[in-house]
Amino acid sequence: MTKAFTAVVHGRVQGVGFRYFVLTRARSLGLIGSVANRPDGTVRVVAEGPENELDELLTLLERGPSAARVERVEIERHPPSGRYRSFEVVY
């Protein structure tokens, strides 16, 4: 069963390869959605897919790439939108 979440990642998460980290991990897990920097310095991740893979991505978001320093991750679970066909970086 497909599930979905939106996560907002706080900390030192811009300019450290965070979007590429999320993109490659989400694609390798077979998830669809998007990742984007936000003007307030956070990163927003929308992901849809099987629950186990979503949980794995959440664990990865809490760590981030080695140059990042994740302070916290706000998560909102919601039904899948059906609007995504792949996982992409939004600029």
Phi and psi in radians as a Rosetta constraint file:
Dihedral C 1 N 2 CA 2 C 2 CIRCULARHARMONIC -1.405 0.35
Dihedral N 2 CA 2 C 2 N 3 CIRCULARHARMONIC 2.342 0.35
Dihedral C 2 N 3 CA 3 C 3 CIRCULARHARMONIC -2.170 0.35
Dihedral N 3 CA 3 C 3 N 4 CIRCULARHARMONIC 3.121 0.35
Dihedral C 3 N 4 CA 4 C 4 CIRCULARHARMONIC -2.704 0.35
Dihedral N 4 CA 4 C 4 N 5 CIRCULARHARMONIC 2.742 0.35
Dihedral C 4 N 5 CA 5 C 5 CIRCULARHARMONIC -2.607 0.35
Dihedral N 5 CA 5 C 5 N 6 CIRCULARHARMONIC 2.766 0.35
Dihedral C 5 N 6 CA 6 C 6 CIRCULARHARMONIC -2.047 0.35
Dihedral N 6 CA 6 C 6 N 7 CIRCULARHARMONIC 2.272 0.35
Dihedral C 6 N 7 CA 7 C 7 CIRCULARHARMONIC -2.160 0.35
Dihedral N 7 CA 7 C 7 N 8 CIRCULARHARMONIC 2.442 0.35
Dihedral C 7 N 8 CA 8 C 8 CIRCULARHARMONIC -2.025 0.35
Dihedral N 8 CA 8 C 8 N 9 CIRCULARHARMONIC 2.086 0.35
Dihedral C 8 N 9 CA 9 C 9 CIRCULARHARMONIC -1.771 0.35
Dihedral N 9 CA 9 C 9 N 10 CIRCULARHARMONIC 2.178 0.35
Dihedral C 9 N 10 CA 10 C 10 CIRCULARHARMONIC -1.864 0.35
Dihedral N 10 CA 10 C 10 N 11 CIRCULARHARMONIC 2.627 0.35
Dihedral C 10 N 11 CA 11 C 11 CIRCULARHARMONIC 2.240 0.35
Dihedral N 11 CA 11 C 11 N 12 CIRCULARHARMONIC -2.700 0.35
Dihedral C 11 N 12 CA 12 C 12 CIRCULARHARMONIC -1.542 0.35
Dihedral N 12 CA 12 C 12 N 13 CIRCULARHARMONIC 1.546 0.35
Dihedral C 12 N 13 CA 13 C 13 CIRCULARHARMONIC -2.218 0.35
Dihedral N 13 CA 13 C 13 N 14 CIRCULARHARMONIC 0.051 0.35
Dihedral C 13 N 14 CA 14 C 14 CIRCULARHARMONIC -1.997 0.35
Dihedral N 14 CA 14 C 14 N 15 CIRCULARHARMONIC 2.493 0.35
Dihedral C 14 N 15 CA 15 C 15 CIRCULARHARMONIC 1.356 0.35
Dihedral N 15 CA 15 C 15 N 16 CIRCULARHARMONIC 0.274 0.35
Dihedral C 15 N 16 CA 16 C 16 CIRCULARHARMONIC -2.229 0.35
Dihedral N 16 CA 16 C 16 N 17 CIRCULARHARMONIC 0.237 0.35
Dihedral C 16 N 17 CA 17 C 17 CIRCULARHARMONIC 1.423 0.35
Dihedral N 17 CA 17 C 17 N 18 CIRCULARHARMONIC 0.316 0.35
Dihedral C 17 N 18 CA 18 C 18 CIRCULARHARMONIC -1.133 0.35
Dihedral N 18 CA 18 C 18 N 19 CIRCULARHARMONIC -0.763 0.35
Dihedral C 18 N 19 CA 19 C 19 CIRCULARHARMONIC -1.098 0.35
Dihedral N 19 CA 19 C 19 N 20 CIRCULARHARMONIC -0.765 0.35
Dihedral C 19 N 20 CA 20 C 20 CIRCULARHARMONIC -1.116 0.35
Dihedral N 20 CA 20 C 20 N 21 CIRCULARHARMONIC -0.704 0.35
Dihedral C 20 N 21 CA 21 C 21 CIRCULARHARMONIC -0.984 0.35
Dihedral N 21 CA 21 C 21 N 22 CIRCULARHARMONIC -0.851 0.35
Dihedral C 21 N 22 CA 22 C 22 CIRCULARHARMONIC -1.143 0.35
Dihedral N 22 CA 22 C 22 N 23 CIRCULARHARMONIC -0.773 0.35
Dihedral C 22 N 23 CA 23 C 23 CIRCULARHARMONIC -0.979 0.35
Dihedral N 23 CA 23 C 23 N 24 CIRCULARHARMONIC -0.891 0.35
Dihedral C 23 N 24 CA 24 C 24 CIRCULARHARMONIC -1.191 0.35
Dihedral N 24 CA 24 C 24 N 25 CIRCULARHARMONIC -0.688 0.35
Dihedral C 24 N 25 CA 25 C 25 CIRCULARHARMONIC -1.192 0.35
Dihedral N 25 CA 25 C 25 N 26 CIRCULARHARMONIC -0.773 0.35
Dihedral C 25 N 26 CA 26 C 26 CIRCULARHARMONIC -1.103 0.35
Dihedral N 26 CA 26 C 26 N 27 CIRCULARHARMONIC -0.761 0.35
Dihedral C 26 N 27 CA 27 C 27 CIRCULARHARMONIC -1.112 0.35
Dihedral N 27 CA 27 C 27 N 28 CIRCULARHARMONIC -0.712 0.35
Dihedral C 27 N 28 CA 28 C 28 CIRCULARHARMONIC -1.154 0.35
Dihedral N 28 CA 28 C 28 N 29 CIRCULARHARMONIC -0.456 0.35
Dihedral C 28 N 29 CA 29 C 29 CIRCULARHARMONIC -1.505 0.35
Dihedral N 29 CA 29 C 29 N 30 CIRCULARHARMONIC -0.069 0.35
Dihedral C 29 N 30 CA 30 C 30 CIRCULARHARMONIC 1.359 0.35
Dihedral N 30 CA 30 C 30 N 31 CIRCULARHARMONIC 0.381 0.35
Dihedral C 30 N 31 CA 31 C 31 CIRCULARHARMONIC -1.557 0.35
Dihedral N 31 CA 31 C 31 N 32 CIRCULARHARMONIC 2.766 0.35
Dihedral C 31 N 32 CA 32 C 32 CIRCULARHARMONIC -2.101 0.35
Dihedral N 32 CA 32 C 32 N 33 CIRCULARHARMONIC 2.746 0.35
Dihedral C 32 N 33 CA 33 C 33 CIRCULARHARMONIC 2.555 0.35
Dihedral N 33 CA 33 C 33 N 34 CIRCULARHARMONIC -2.586 0.35
Dihedral C 33 N 34 CA 34 C 34 CIRCULARHARMONIC -2.692 0.35
Dihedral N 34 CA 34 C 34 N 35 CIRCULARHARMONIC 2.816 0.35
Dihedral C 34 N 35 CA 35 C 35 CIRCULARHARMONIC -2.377 0.35
Dihedral N 35 CA 35 C 35 N 36 CIRCULARHARMONIC 2.428 0.35
Dihedral C 35 N 36 CA 36 C 36 CIRCULARHARMONIC -2.639 0.35
Dihedral N 36 CA 36 C 36 N 37 CIRCULARHARMONIC 2.495 0.35
Dihedral C 36 N 37 CA 37 C 37 CIRCULARHARMONIC -1.268 0.35
Dihedral N 37 CA 37 C 37 N 38 CIRCULARHARMONIC 2.546 0.35
Dihedral C 37 N 38 CA 38 C 38 CIRCULARHARMONIC -1.994 0.35
Dihedral N 38 CA 38 C 38 N 39 CIRCULARHARMONIC 2.694 0.35
Dihedral C 38 N 39 CA 39 C 39 CIRCULARHARMONIC -1.012 0.35
Dihedral N 39 CA 39 C 39 N 40 CIRCULARHARMONIC -0.428 0.35
Dihedral C 39 N 40 CA 40 C 40 CIRCULARHARMONIC -1.459 0.35
Dihedral N 40 CA 40 C 40 N 41 CIRCULARHARMONIC 0.087 0.35
Dihedral C 40 N 41 CA 41 C 41 CIRCULARHARMONIC 1.635 0.35
Dihedral N 41 CA 41 C 41 N 42 CIRCULARHARMONIC -0.030 0.35
Dihedral C 41 N 42 CA 42 C 42 CIRCULARHARMONIC -1.611 0.35
Dihedral N 42 CA 42 C 42 N 43 CIRCULARHARMONIC 3.017 0.35
Dihedral C 42 N 43 CA 43 C 43 CIRCULARHARMONIC -2.132 0.35
Dihedral N 43 CA 43 C 43 N 44 CIRCULARHARMONIC 2.306 0.35
Dihedral C 43 N 44 CA 44 C 44 CIRCULARHARMONIC -1.834 0.35
Dihedral N 44 CA 44 C 44 N 45 CIRCULARHARMONIC 2.275 0.35
Dihedral C 44 N 45 CA 45 C 45 CIRCULARHARMONIC -2.157 0.35
Dihedral N 45 CA 45 C 45 N 46 CIRCULARHARMONIC 2.202 0.35
Dihedral C 45 N 46 CA 46 C 46 CIRCULARHARMONIC -2.001 0.35
Dihedral N 46 CA 46 C 46 N 47 CIRCULARHARMONIC 2.176 0.35
Dihedral C 46 N 47 CA 47 C 47 CIRCULARHARMONIC -2.354 0.35
Dihedral N 47 CA 47 C 47 N 48 CIRCULARHARMONIC 2.479 0.35
Dihedral C 47 N 48 CA 48 C 48 CIRCULARHARMONIC -2.323 0.35
Dihedral N 48 CA 48 C 48 N 49 CIRCULARHARMONIC 2.460 0.35
Dihedral C 48 N 49 CA 49 C 49 CIRCULARHARMONIC 2.776 0.35
Dihedral N 49 CA 49 C 49 N 50 CIRCULARHARMONIC -2.902 0.35
Dihedral C 49 N 50 CA 50 C 50 CIRCULARHARMONIC -1.125 0.35
Dihedral N 50 CA 50 C 50 N 51 CIRCULARHARMONIC 2.549 0.35
Dihedral C 50 N 51 CA 51 C 51 CIRCULARHARMONIC -1.006 0.35
Dihedral N 51 CA 51 C 51 N 52 CIRCULARHARMONIC -0.745 0.35
Dihedral C 51 N 52 CA 52 C 52 CIRCULARHARMONIC -1.070 0.35
Dihedral N 52 CA 52 C 52 N 53 CIRCULARHARMONIC -0.729 0.35
Dihedral C 52 N 53 CA 53 C 53 CIRCULARHARMONIC -1.223 0.35
Dihedral N 53 CA 53 C 53 N 54 CIRCULARHARMONIC -0.629 0.35
Dihedral C 53 N 54 CA 54 C 54 CIRCULARHARMONIC -1.099 0.35
Dihedral N 54 CA 54 C 54 N 55 CIRCULARHARMONIC -0.749 0.35
Dihedral C 54 N 55 CA 55 C 55 CIRCULARHARMONIC -1.103 0.35
Dihedral N 55 CA 55 C 55 N 56 CIRCULARHARMONIC -0.646 0.35
Dihedral C 55 N 56 CA 56 C 56 CIRCULARHARMONIC -1.140 0.35
Dihedral N 56 CA 56 C 56 N 57 CIRCULARHARMONIC -0.727 0.35
Dihedral C 56 N 57 CA 57 C 57 CIRCULARHARMONIC -1.107 0.35
Dihedral N 57 CA 57 C 57 N 58 CIRCULARHARMONIC -0.704 0.35
Dihedral C 57 N 58 CA 58 C 58 CIRCULARHARMONIC -1.035 0.35
Dihedral N 58 CA 58 C 58 N 59 CIRCULARHARMONIC -0.729 0.35
Dihedral C 58 N 59 CA 59 C 59 CIRCULARHARMONIC -1.054 0.35
Dihedral N 59 CA 59 C 59 N 60 CIRCULARHARMONIC -0.730 0.35
Dihedral C 59 N 60 CA 60 C 60 CIRCULARHARMONIC -1.157 0.35
Dihedral N 60 CA 60 C 60 N 61 CIRCULARHARMONIC -0.648 0.35
Dihedral C 60 N 61 CA 61 C 61 CIRCULARHARMONIC -1.100 0.35
Dihedral N 61 CA 61 C 61 N 62 CIRCULARHARMONIC -0.597 0.35
Dihedral C 61 N 62 CA 62 C 62 CIRCULARHARMONIC -1.199 0.35
Dihedral N 62 CA 62 C 62 N 63 CIRCULARHARMONIC -0.402 0.35
Dihedral C 62 N 63 CA 63 C 63 CIRCULARHARMONIC -1.679 0.35
Dihedral N 63 CA 63 C 63 N 64 CIRCULARHARMONIC -0.907 0.35
Dihedral C 63 N 64 CA 64 C 64 CIRCULARHARMONIC 1.289 0.35
Dihedral N 64 CA 64 C 64 N 65 CIRCULARHARMONIC 3.139 0.35
Dihedral C 64 N 65 CA 65 C 65 CIRCULARHARMONIC -1.233 0.35
Dihedral N 65 CA 65 C 65 N 66 CIRCULARHARMONIC 2.933 0.35
Dihedral C 65 N 66 CA 66 C 66 CIRCULARHARMONIC -1.055 0.35
Dihedral N 66 CA 66 C 66 N 67 CIRCULARHARMONIC -0.541 0.35
Dihedral C 66 N 67 CA 67 C 67 CIRCULARHARMONIC -1.413 0.35
Dihedral N 67 CA 67 C 67 N 68 CIRCULARHARMONIC -0.206 0.35
Dihedral C 67 N 68 CA 68 C 68 CIRCULARHARMONIC -1.470 0.35
Dihedral N 68 CA 68 C 68 N 69 CIRCULARHARMONIC 2.794 0.35
Dihedral C 68 N 69 CA 69 C 69 CIRCULARHARMONIC -2.340 0.35
Dihedral N 69 CA 69 C 69 N 70 CIRCULARHARMONIC 1.715 0.35
Dihedral C 69 N 70 CA 70 C 70 CIRCULARHARMONIC -1.438 0.35
Dihedral N 70 CA 70 C 70 N 71 CIRCULARHARMONIC 2.161 0.35
Dihedral C 70 N 71 CA 71 C 71 CIRCULARHARMONIC -1.586 0.35
Dihedral N 71 CA 71 C 71 N 72 CIRCULARHARMONIC -0.752 0.35
Dihedral C 71 N 72 CA 72 C 72 CIRCULARHARMONIC -2.857 0.35
Dihedral N 72 CA 72 C 72 N 73 CIRCULARHARMONIC 2.788 0.35
Dihedral C 72 N 73 CA 73 C 73 CIRCULARHARMONIC -2.232 0.35
Dihedral N 73 CA 73 C 73 N 74 CIRCULARHARMONIC 2.078 0.35
Dihedral C 73 N 74 CA 74 C 74 CIRCULARHARMONIC -1.608 0.35
Dihedral N 74 CA 74 C 74 N 75 CIRCULARHARMONIC 2.244 0.35
Dihedral C 74 N 75 CA 75 C 75 CIRCULARHARMONIC -2.142 0.35
Dihedral N 75 CA 75 C 75 N 76 CIRCULARHARMONIC 2.326 0.35
Dihedral C 75 N 76 CA 76 C 76 CIRCULARHARMONIC -2.192 0.35
Dihedral N 76 CA 76 C 76 N 77 CIRCULARHARMONIC 2.041 0.35
Dihedral C 76 N 77 CA 77 C 77 CIRCULARHARMONIC -1.543 0.35
Dihedral N 77 CA 77 C 77 N 78 CIRCULARHARMONIC 2.473 0.35
Dihedral C 77 N 78 CA 78 C 78 CIRCULARHARMONIC -2.713 0.35
Dihedral N 78 CA 78 C 78 N 79 CIRCULARHARMONIC 2.913 0.35
Dihedral C 78 N 79 CA 79 C 79 CIRCULARHARMONIC -1.149 0.35
Dihedral N 79 CA 79 C 79 N 80 CIRCULARHARMONIC 2.624 0.35
Dihedral C 79 N 80 CA 80 C 80 CIRCULARHARMONIC -1.074 0.35
Dihedral N 80 CA 80 C 80 N 81 CIRCULARHARMONIC 2.512 0.35
Dihedral C 80 N 81 CA 81 C 81 CIRCULARHARMONIC -1.459 0.35
Dihedral N 81 CA 81 C 81 N 82 CIRCULARHARMONIC -0.484 0.35
Dihedral C 81 N 82 CA 82 C 82 CIRCULARHARMONIC 1.379 0.35
Dihedral N 82 CA 82 C 82 N 83 CIRCULARHARMONIC 0.069 0.35
Dihedral C 82 N 83 CA 83 C 83 CIRCULARHARMONIC -1.545 0.35
Dihedral N 83 CA 83 C 83 N 84 CIRCULARHARMONIC -0.229 0.35
Dihedral C 83 N 84 CA 84 C 84 CIRCULARHARMONIC -1.682 0.35
Dihedral N 84 CA 84 C 84 N 85 CIRCULARHARMONIC 2.532 0.35
Dihedral C 84 N 85 CA 85 C 85 CIRCULARHARMONIC -2.048 0.35
Dihedral N 85 CA 85 C 85 N 86 CIRCULARHARMONIC -0.297 0.35
Dihedral C 85 N 86 CA 86 C 86 CIRCULARHARMONIC -2.671 0.35
Dihedral N 86 CA 86 C 86 N 87 CIRCULARHARMONIC -3.024 0.35
Dihedral C 86 N 87 CA 87 C 87 CIRCULARHARMONIC -1.926 0.35
Dihedral N 87 CA 87 C 87 N 88 CIRCULARHARMONIC 2.188 0.35
Dihedral C 87 N 88 CA 88 C 88 CIRCULARHARMONIC -2.366 0.35
Dihedral N 88 CA 88 C 88 N 89 CIRCULARHARMONIC 2.714 0.35
Dihedral C 88 N 89 CA 89 C 89 CIRCULARHARMONIC -1.521 0.35
Dihedral N 89 CA 89 C 89 N 90 CIRCULARHARMONIC 2.299 0.35
Dihedral C 89 N 90 CA 90 C 90 CIRCULARHARMONIC -1.808 0.35
Dihedral N 90 CA 90 C 90 N 91 CIRCULARHARMONIC 2.226 0.35
